[in-house]
Amino acid sequence: MQATAYTYDAGTRTGSVLLDDGTPVPFDTAAFDAGGLRLLRPGQRVRIETEGPKDGLRVTLVTLQTF
């Protein structure tokens, strides 16, 4: 699934992404670290993996979108 980086805190390596429908979904340190990234800028297009129901969606991986 694709999303757009919305917020990112470099100190905690946590933040949130916006789904294409505008829904914000937070991610934790484990999800950020799983993607192997060092930095994330708001507005960057990212690829995410999620689990759980739509109303309780949880991001399990954040990485850069590649084509």
Sine and cosine of phi, psi and omega as CSV:
sin_phi,cos_phi,sin_psi,cos_psi,sin_omega,cos_omega
0.00,0.00,0.55,-0.83,0.03,-1.00
-0.96,-0.27,0.45,-0.89,0.04,-1.00
-0.42,-0.91,0.03,-1.00,0.04,-1.00
-0.87,-0.50,0.75,-0.66,0.05,-1.00
-0.88,0.48,0.75,-0.66,-0.06,-1.00
-0.94,-0.34,-0.80,0.59,0.07,-1.00
-0.73,-0.68,0.40,-0.92,0.07,-1.00
-0.39,-0.92,0.75,-0.66,0.06,-1.00
-0.92,-0.38,0.94,-0.33,-0.06,-1.00
-0.90,0.43,-0.48,0.88,-0.01,-1.00
-0.93,0.37,-0.65,0.76,-0.02,-1.00
-0.97,-0.23,-0.19,0.98,-0.06,-1.00
0.84,0.54,0.64,0.76,0.06,-1.00
-0.83,-0.56,0.23,-0.97,0.03,-1.00
0.08,-1.00,-0.47,-0.88,0.02,-1.00
-0.50,-0.87,0.36,-0.93,0.06,-1.00
-0.83,-0.55,0.35,-0.94,0.12,-0.99
-0.95,-0.31,0.82,-0.57,0.12,-0.99
-0.94,0.34,0.23,-0.97,-0.04,-1.00
-0.89,0.46,-0.37,0.93,0.05,-1.00
-1.00,0.02,0.08,1.00,0.04,-1.00
1.00,-0.03,0.02,1.00,0.00,-1.00
-0.97,0.25,0.83,-0.56,0.07,-1.00
-0.99,0.17,0.67,-0.74,0.04,-1.00
-0.73,-0.68,0.85,-0.53,-0.01,-1.00
-0.97,0.25,0.40,-0.91,0.15,-0.99
-0.76,-0.65,0.49,-0.87,-0.02,-1.00
-0.98,-0.21,0.00,-1.00,-0.03,-1.00
-0.86,0.52,-0.66,0.75,-0.02,-1.00
-0.88,0.48,-0.66,0.75,0.01,-1.00
-0.92,0.40,-0.64,0.77,0.02,-1.00
-0.92,0.39,-0.75,0.67,-0.02,-1.00
-0.89,0.45,-0.53,0.85,0.00,-1.00
-0.89,0.46,-0.47,0.88,-0.02,-1.00
-0.99,0.10,-0.16,0.99,0.03,-1.00
0.96,0.27,0.26,0.97,0.01,-1.00
-0.99,0.17,0.38,-0.93,0.10,-1.00
-0.94,-0.33,-0.42,0.91,-0.08,-1.00
-0.45,-0.89,0.47,-0.88,0.04,-1.00
-0.61,-0.79,0.76,-0.64,0.02,-1.00
-0.95,-0.30,0.70,-0.71,0.09,-1.00
-0.80,0.60,0.68,-0.73,-0.02,-1.00
0.99,-0.15,-0.27,0.96,0.03,-1.00
-0.94,0.35,0.61,-0.79,0.08,-1.00
-0.99,0.14,0.75,-0.66,-0.03,-1.00
-0.77,-0.64,0.32,-0.95,0.13,-0.99
-0.96,-0.29,0.71,-0.71,0.01,-1.00
-0.79,-0.62,0.44,-0.90,0.19,-0.98
-0.89,-0.46,0.63,-0.78,-0.08,-1.00
-0.74,-0.67,0.23,-0.97,0.14,-0.99
-0.54,-0.84,0.38,-0.93,0.03,-1.00
0.99,-0.14,0.13,-0.99,-0.01,-1.00
-0.96,0.29,0.35,-0.94,-0.05,-1.00
-0.79,0.62,-0.65,0.76,-0.04,-1.00
-0.98,0.17,-0.11,0.99,0.04,-1.00
-0.70,-0.72,0.53,0.85,-0.08,-1.00
-0.84,0.54,0.69,-0.73,0.01,-1.00
-0.79,-0.61,0.77,-0.64,0.03,-1.00
-0.99,0.15,0.78,-0.63,0.00,-1.00
-0.94,-0.33,-0.23,0.97,-0.01,-1.00
-0.42,-0.91,0.70,-0.71,0.12,-0.99
-0.79,-0.62,0.83,-0.56,0.06,-1.00
-0.57,-0.82,0.22,-0.98,-0.01,-1.00
-0.95,0.30,0.59,-0.81,0.06,-1.00
-0.97,0.26,0.80,-0.60,0.07,-1.00
-0.85,-0.52,0.49,-0.87,-0.04,-1.00
-0.94,-0.34,0.00,0.00,0.00,0.00
